[in-house]
Structures are given as structure tokens and as C-alpha cells.
Amino acid sequence: MENFTNQGFETVQKPVHIDMLTYAGSAFGSTIEGEQVFVNSRIVETMGLDEGMVVMGHLLPNYPDKRANIPWRAMRVSVPKNQEPTVEEPEPVVEPEKTPGDLILALLDEVPHSIYTTTELTEELGIDTKTANNWCMSLHNRGLIARADVHAGPNQKRASFVLWAKNSKVFA
């Protein structure tokens, strides 16, 4: 058996387009001439290679039993500066937009024992009267806020105005 430790290997440098990554972590690429190149998983992982990248390959002829299909194997590759893998920034966490109901609850929580008319809520939150009333009714129907109907006279069928609070104890 020959001593391989002192043998010199002459590599050929060629641009290699990384065509595909395998499940095993290795890659296959092609030269400008269309010749196939094998890149082992150690190189792929170390260099952060991805499909579509073009790297400078230091190539050796592939092993004799594989050379007919894939003529080259990469001993090492260098990645041009414009293609170095970048660390992706995590997507910023987008707070969901607050609904008028969220704003109403926050306002009622802000000051203990606060009581608001529908008109005061619209002015404070910058929403229209119908939206404020609908959201307050929805919150009340779900048991999240308390409602008090105020009648100006004893014979009124409809309330003169409605008061809204965090809970019924605020009205006491």
C-alpha cells in the first residue's frame, strides 16, 4: 500500500452552482460546462451552503466508480462575499390591533370607580357613538362591564342616557 500522507493533490478551481441539497446534508452542483460536482455534508454545513448559491469549488476528479455520472468532488469551497449566508432577523412580533372593546375595557380599568356615558366614551376614545354603544352592549352581554340606565322622568320608556362602569359596585 502506498503512503498517502505525502501525496500532493492538484485541485482545479471552478465556479460551482449548488443545484440541490440532499436529505443526508450533502449537495450536488454543476460547473459552467455542465459537469456534476459532489459536495460532502461537512463542507455544506461548515460553509452554510444553500440551493442556488454559486461558490468557487476546489475540485478533484471523483472516485473512479462514481466518475461516469459525477466527474468532480469538492475538496473545499469558498463563498463569495456577496453570497455569504446571513443570519435572518426574527420576524418582529406584531401586536394585534386593539378593538374598540379593548379600548373601552382599558379605559374603565384605568381609573377605579370610573363611570362613563356613551358620549364620554366616544370623546375619550375617538370612536363614533354607534360603535361605542355596540361594543359596550357586547361587553355588557358577556358580563365584562356593568350598565346603568338613567331615566329623567318616571314615565319614560327609554333611558335618557346609559352609564357604563367596570362593575355594578361602582354605581353604589
C-alpha positions in Angstrom: 0.0 0.0 0.0 1.3 3.4 -0.8 1.8 6.2 1.7 -0.8 8.8 1.0 0.3 11.3 3.6 2.9 12.9 1.4 1.0 12.8 -1.8 0.1 16.1 -3.4 -3.3 16.6 -4.8 -3.8 19.1 -7.6 -7.2 20.7 -7.5 -9.0 22.5 -10.2 -10.8 25.7 -9.3 -14.2 26.3 -11.0 -17.3 28.1 -10.2 -20.0 25.7 -9.0 -23.7 26.4 -8.9 -25.3 24.5 -6.0 -28.3 22.7 -7.6 -29.7 20.7 -4.8 -29.2 19.7 -1.1 -29.8 16.1 -0.2 -31.6 14.7 2.8 -28.2 13.5 4.1 -26.9 17.0 4.1 -24.6 16.8 1.1 -25.1 18.7 -2.1 -24.8 18.4 -5.8 -23.8 21.2 -8.1 -22.7 21.9 -11.6 -19.8 23.7 -13.3 -20.2 26.2 -16.1 -19.6 23.4 -18.5 -22.5 21.4 -17.0 -20.4 18.8 -15.2 -21.8 17.5 -12.0 -20.0 18.1 -8.7 -20.5 16.3 -5.3 -20.1 18.4 -2.1 -20.0 16.4 1.1 -22.2 17.3 4.1 -19.3 18.5 6.2 -18.5 21.3 3.6 -22.2 22.1 3.1 -22.7 22.6 6.9 -19.5 24.4 7.6 -19.9 26.8 4.7 -23.7 27.3 5.1 -24.4 26.3 1.5 -27.9 26.6 0.1 -29.5 25.8 -3.2 -28.9 28.5 -5.8 -25.6 29.7 -4.4 -22.6 29.9 -6.7 -19.3 29.1 -5.0 -15.7 28.7 -6.0 -15.0 25.0 -5.8 -11.6 23.4 -5.4 -12.3 20.2 -7.3 -10.7 16.8 -7.6 -11.8 14.1 -10.0 -14.4 11.9 -8.3 -13.7 8.3 -7.2 -13.4 6.0 -10.2 -16.7 4.1 -9.6 -18.7 7.4 -9.5 -16.8 9.4 -12.1 -19.0 8.4 -15.1 -22.1 10.1 -13.5 -20.5 12.8 -11.3 -17.0 13.7 -12.6 -16.0 16.0 -9.7 -16.0 16.2 -6.0 -15.3 19.3 -4.0 -12.3 19.2 -1.6 -13.3 22.7 -0.3 -15.3 25.7 -1.4 -15.1 29.4 -0.9 -18.2 31.6 -0.8 -18.0 35.0 -2.5 -18.7 37.9 -0.1 -22.0 38.8 -1.8 -23.4 35.3 -1.1 -22.3 34.6 2.4 -25.2 33.3 4.4 -26.8 36.0 6.6 -28.3 35.5 9.9 -32.0 36.1 9.5 -33.6 38.5 11.9 -36.6 37.0 13.6 -39.9 38.4 12.5 -41.0 41.3 14.7 -43.9 40.4 16.9 -46.8 42.4 15.7 -49.3 43.2 18.4 -52.8 42.7 17.1 -54.7 45.9 16.6 -56.8 46.8 19.6 -60.6 46.7 19.1 -62.9 49.4 20.4 -63.9 46.8 23.1 -60.2 46.5 24.2 -60.0 50.3 24.4 -63.2 50.6 26.4 -62.1 47.9 28.9 -58.7 49.6 29.3 -60.3 52.9 29.9 -62.6 51.5 32.6 -59.7 49.7 34.2 -57.5 52.8 34.2 -59.4 54.8 36.9 -61.0 52.8 39.7 -64.7 53.6 40.2 -64.9 55.4 36.9 -68.3 55.9 35.2 -68.8 57.0 31.6 -71.7 57.8 29.4 -71.6 56.5 25.9 -70.9 60.1 24.7 -68.0 60.5 27.1 -66.5 57.2 25.8 -66.8 58.4 22.2 -65.0 61.6 23.0 -62.3 59.9 25.1 -61.6 57.1 22.6 -62.2 58.9 19.4 -64.8 56.5 18.1 -68.3 57.1 16.8 -71.4 56.8 19.1 -72.8 53.7 17.3 -69.5 51.8 17.6 -69.1 52.7 21.3 -72.7 51.7 22.1 -72.5 48.4 20.2 -69.2 47.5 21.8 -70.5 48.4 25.3 -73.6 46.4 24.8 -71.5 43.4 23.6 -69.2 43.7 26.7 -72.2 44.0 29.0 -73.9 41.0 27.4 -70.7 39.0 28.0 -70.7 40.1 31.7 -67.5 42.2 31.3 -68.9 45.6 32.2 -71.9 46.9 34.1 -74.7 49.1 32.7 -77.0 51.6 34.4 -80.0 53.2 32.5 -80.8 56.7 33.7 -84.4 57.9 33.3 -85.0 61.7 33.6 -88.7 61.2 34.4 -90.9 58.4 35.9 -92.9 57.8 32.7 -90.0 57.4 30.3 -89.9 54.1 28.5 -86.4 54.6 27.1 -83.4 55.8 29.2 -82.3 59.4 28.9 -78.7 58.1 28.8 -76.7 55.0 29.8 -73.8 54.8 32.2 -71.0 52.3 31.8 -68.6 51.0 34.5 -66.2 48.1 35.2 -68.7 46.5 37.6 -72.0 47.3 39.4 -70.3 48.2 42.7 -69.1 51.4 41.1 -72.7 52.6 40.9 -73.3 52.1 44.7 
